[in-house]
Structure formats: structure tokens, C-alpha cells
Amino acid sequence: MRENDFIETIKNIIGDKYIGDDCAFLKDLGIVVSQDSLVEYVHFSLEYTTPYKLGYKSAMVNISDISASGGEGKYMTVALSLPKNTENDFVEEFYKGLKDACQGIEIIGGDITGSDKIMISVTIIGTTNGRKISSRANAKEGQVVVTSGVHGSSAGGLKLLQENKNLSSNLVERHLMPKAQVEFSEKISKNIKEDYAMMDSSDGLADALFKIAKSSDKTLVIDFKKILFDKELKEIFPDDYKNLMLYGGEDYQIIATVPEDFAKTYGLNIIGRVETKIENTPVKIINYNNDELIIDNLEKCFNHF
């Protein structure tokens, strides 16, 4: 997976003090910072979305990163690169969607440049006040694995858009207008005392589980039957819904590892446990087709390249 190779190269040059999680935790400043980019024909197409929904999603994917760190989003900057034939209506609708998604996060500036296609780069700054910040390297043996919401819906929605089918489906809306799991993050980061791992499923549930396991040097054992999904996903894709649940990206749900009593106290959906590292087995899925599935690489997950 070339993205991971590139990240390793960057680490080797600049160091890995802040490289690894989707957010950088600047403890001396009491803030978390994240940046994400969306590129036309890689992350979106105006065949399938509107400028308003694109603006909304551009904000939400970044708010999700801040939430997955345990922080609270406060300020946002936006760099927008546009083709020369772009109408002002596009900019107006894009920023309306962006602003509606922000819900109290202030948009404080950015940049606009010309380009041969639409490129969006968003930086978000969050506060850590009253919160315990996570790291994907913090999973501890004996903790349980919890998740917010359903998995696979966004990938199912994208599949429907590409096939021009069932465009009124709830799955399509979940793909075009995802919701960052702000309340779920807040429930954990404001109340937990123990170190914990947490990240979002922007590149898929399997991706998040794998990266937490590898970063923490543990094995995550997951009960597939406890992973939530939209029944419509199974109805529309009866032969593929399990793959969409595990490997489909852009649900922006949160995956975390927390003490079991904490999970039960706060009513979190437990899908598995953190165990001592089993060699060549970062993630083991049980009750998958009445069998076991070992996830030991990211080949099936979303790949930018």
C-alpha cells in the first residue's frame, strides 16, 4: 500500500514524534491539529454530489479526525483550488455546506487558487480542555473494542451511485453527507481515566482495527456478529455486504479500546477484545461465515493510489 510507504519515508526524514495518528497532539499548546484533502475524481465527483454536500462532507471528514483524537474542534481553514470555469454559485453553495457542518467551529480563512480540477484542503484546530487525548498506539491487553454506529453504509451508497441504482436509498445519503461522531468521542474523552486507543473508520473498519493493532503491538479479536450495519445494506447487497462492512471506507464511525466496565457504564457497543499479540495476526474476526478471518494486511482497504 503506497500511502503507508510514503508515510514511512516522511517519518524517516522528519521524525515520528507527531506522525502516526490522524491528529497531531501539541501538548505544550493544549491543542490538536489535523489536515485532510479531497481531490476531484479520487475522493468525489460532481456527477454524484452537489457543491453544498461537498462542502458539508469536506468539513465533516476533518471534524471526524479531531473527534477521533478525543479533542473538540474550534477553528478551521480551507484551501480551495478551482478550475478557471468555476461559477460563483459553486463557491457560495460549497461554503454554505461547509458552514452548516461546522456547528460552532469557526472558519477563519484559507486560500483560493486555480487548478485543472477541484482540490480541497482543510485544516482544523481543536482544544483538549477537559479531555483525555487518544492514540492508536494505546490499546491495552484486557480492554474491549467498541464502535459507534453502523458500518458499510457509505461504501454501499457509493456503489449505488456508481451503478445509478436506488439513488433515494439511505445508503447514498450516508455516503454524501456523513456525520462525525462528536458525541461518542466526547462521552469517552471527557470521562475516561485510562490511556486508550481511538481512530475513525475513514478508510474502513478493517483499516482502523489493523492500524490500532499494529501501532499497539496487540491482536484485536472481533466478533463479527456484534458489528452493527444497516439492514438495507444486506437487502441490496446480499452477497457483498460483509466485505462492505469490513473494507468499505468513509463511514466516519469511531473505533476505540476502553476498559470493559467503562464501556458497559456508558452503553458502548462492544465488538471485541484486545489480546496479547499473536504473531502474524493483527486482527482476528470470529463468527465470520461460521469461521475465522485473519486480517494481516490492508490490501482490500481504500487506497488513494
MOURFEN-V628307 format. One record per pair of residues at least 24 apart in sequence whose C-alpha atoms are under 8 Angstrom apart, sorted by the first residue. I is the first residue (numbers start at 0). GAP is how many residues later the second one is. Records with the same first field share a line. If there is no record, write none. Layout:
I->GAP + GAP
This chain:
0->297 + 298 + 302 + 304
1->303
2->300 + 301 + 302
19->116
20->114 + 115 + 178
21->43 + 47 + 177
22->42 + 43 + 46
24->108
29->97 + 98 + 99
30->40 + 94 + 95 + 96 + 97
31->34 + 37 + 39 + 93 + 94 + 95 + 96
32->33 + 90 + 91 + 92 + 93
33->28 + 31 + 32 + 89 + 90 + 91
34->27 + 86 + 87 + 88 + 89
35->25 + 26 + 85 + 86 + 87
36->82 + 83 + 84 + 85
37->81 + 82 + 83
38->78 + 79 + 80 + 81
39->77 + 78 + 79
41->262
47->113
48->127
50->39 + 40 + 42 + 43 + 46
51->41 + 42 + 43 + 44 + 45 + 46
52->41 + 44 + 123 + 124
53->40 + 43 + 44 + 122
54->38 + 39 + 40 + 41 + 42 + 43
55->38 + 40 + 41 + 42 + 43 + 44 + 45 + 121
56->40 + 41 + 44 + 119 + 120 + 121
57->40 + 62 + 64
58->39 + 42 + 43 + 63
59->41 + 42 + 118 + 119 + 120
60->117 + 119 + 141 + 191
61->60 + 61 + 62
62->39 + 61 + 117 + 119
63->115 + 116 + 117 + 118 + 136 + 188
64->134 + 135
65->58 + 59 + 60
66->113 + 114 + 115 + 118 + 119
67->66 + 117 + 130 + 131 + 132 + 186
68->64 + 65 + 66 + 129 + 130
69->58 + 61 + 62 + 63 + 64 + 115 + 116 + 118 + 119 + 128
70->55 + 56 + 57 + 60 + 62 + 114 + 115 + 118
71->54 + 55 + 56 + 114
72->32 + 51 + 52 + 53 + 54
73->30 + 31 + 32 + 50 + 51 + 52 + 53
74->30 + 31 + 32 + 33 + 49 + 50 + 51
75->29 + 30 + 31 + 32 + 33 + 46 + 47 + 48 + 49
76->30 + 31 + 32 + 33 + 45 + 46 + 47
77->29 + 31 + 32 + 33 + 42 + 43 + 44 + 45
78->31 + 32 + 33 + 34 + 41 + 42 + 43
79->30 + 31 + 32 + 33 + 38 + 39 + 40 + 41
80->31 + 32 + 33 + 34 + 36 + 37 + 38 + 39
81->30 + 31 + 32 + 33 + 34 + 35 + 36 + 37
82->31 + 32 + 33 + 34 + 35
83->30 + 31 + 32
129->60
130->55 + 58 + 59 + 60
131->57 + 58 + 60 + 61 + 63
132->56
133->55 + 61 + 62 + 63 + 64
134->61 + 62 + 63 + 64
135->60 + 61 + 62 + 63 + 75 + 76 + 79 + 80
136->60 + 75 + 76 + 77 + 78 + 79 + 80
137->57 + 58 + 59 + 77 + 78
138->56 + 57 + 58 + 73 + 74 + 77 + 79 + 118 + 119 + 135
139->56 + 76 + 78 + 117 + 134 + 135
140->77 + 132 + 133 + 134 + 135
141->117 + 118 + 131 + 132 + 133
142->114 + 115 + 116 + 117 + 130 + 131
143->113 + 114 + 115 + 116 + 119 + 126 + 127 + 128 + 129 + 130
144->75 + 77 + 110 + 111 + 112 + 113 + 125 + 126 + 127 + 128 + 129
145->109 + 110 + 111 + 112 + 117 + 122 + 123 + 124 + 125 + 126
146->106 + 107 + 108 + 109 + 121 + 122 + 123 + 124
147->33 + 36 + 105 + 106 + 107 + 120 + 121
148->79 + 80 + 104
149->77 + 78 + 79 + 80 + 101 + 103
150->54 + 76 + 77 + 78 + 79 + 93 + 94 + 95 + 97 + 100 + 102
151->77 + 78 + 81 + 89 + 90 + 92 + 93 + 94 + 95 + 96 + 97 + 99
152->76 + 77 + 80 + 91 + 92 + 98
153->24 + 94 + 95 + 96 + 97
154->89 + 93 + 94 + 95 + 96
155->77 + 81 + 85 + 88 + 92
170->61 + 62
173->77
174->75 + 76
177->72 + 73 + 74
178->73
179->72 + 73
180->71 + 72 + 73
183->70
184->69
186->79
191->70
193->64 + 65
195->60 + 61 + 62
196->59 + 60 + 61
197->56 + 57 + 58 + 59
198->55 + 56 + 57
199->52 + 53 + 54 + 55
200->48 + 49 + 50 + 51 + 52 + 53 + 54
201->47 + 48 + 49 + 50 + 51
202->44 + 45 + 46 + 47 + 98 + 99
203->41 + 42 + 43 + 44 + 45 + 46 + 47 + 97 + 98
204->40 + 41 + 42 + 43 + 44 + 50
205->40 + 41 + 89 + 92 + 95
206->40 + 91 + 94
207->47
208->46 + 74
209->72 + 73 + 85 + 86 + 87 + 88
212->69 + 70
213->68
216->60
217->56 + 57 + 58 + 59 + 60 + 64
218->55 + 56 + 57 + 58 + 59 + 62 + 63 + 64 + 65
219->52 + 53 + 54 + 55 + 62 + 63 + 64
220->51 + 52 + 53 + 54 + 62 + 63 + 64 + 65
221->49 + 50 + 51 + 61 + 62 + 63 + 64
222->48 + 49 + 62 + 63 + 64 + 65
223->47 + 61 + 62 + 63 + 64
224->62 + 63
225->43 + 44 + 45
226->44
246->53 + 54 + 55
247->53 + 54
248->52 + 53
